[in-house]
Amino acid sequence: YMGKEGGAAKTKLREGRKMARPAGAALGRLRHLFSHLSRSATLAVVPRSTADYSTAITSAKIELNGIHLHYQQIGNGNHAVLLLPGMLGSSQTDFGPQLKNMNKEIFTVVAWDPRGYGKSIPPVRDFPLDFYERDAKDAVDLMQALKFQKFSLLGWSDGGITALIAAAKYPELICKMVVWGVNVTITEEDMKIYNGIRDVSKWSEKTRK
């Protein structure tokens, strides 16, 4: 027999248990939530391969053959690659995605602005009869000045033609080559087209930009 005081205590105990159940359930949910967040946070900070991280792009000028050539360089791989832009192009306008996305552990990527293009101004771009050969020499001299003994070439349009000439004149320096949009011969019709566009001042403002 518990008496009135004992009965009241038993009632309070039952009420306390009822109140504790929701609190216990809430605490369980919080524990589950924190456990989930903890697992998520752990996954978020798992180190990735160093290949997933971009290294800083070096942008510089170097004095060669009487002019200052601008180039960009990124990566620390053993395979050096020179990117050669097309007519009126530059390292950034023609090869921005390649500079950003090529594997920095496999390749050391160099993209240049040929004389008279991009940030390699001055001088103003001119087109003597041997300008492709001149660009090829500038390109090879640039890579040698940067201490690359052998390297590959990736070029399109005029840059592809420059790459072909560089590979033909300096085969001992070139590992591999990728070119596209390239003319290997010049026809009479080609000459008419080239003569029609050689005066840049006659181009539309949009095209000049």
Helices and strands as residue ranges (DSSP letters): H 3-44, G 50-52, E 58-64, E 67-74, E 79-84, H 91-101, E 107-113, H 131-145, E 151-156, H 158-169, G 171-173, E 174-180, H 188-197, G 200-202, H 205-208
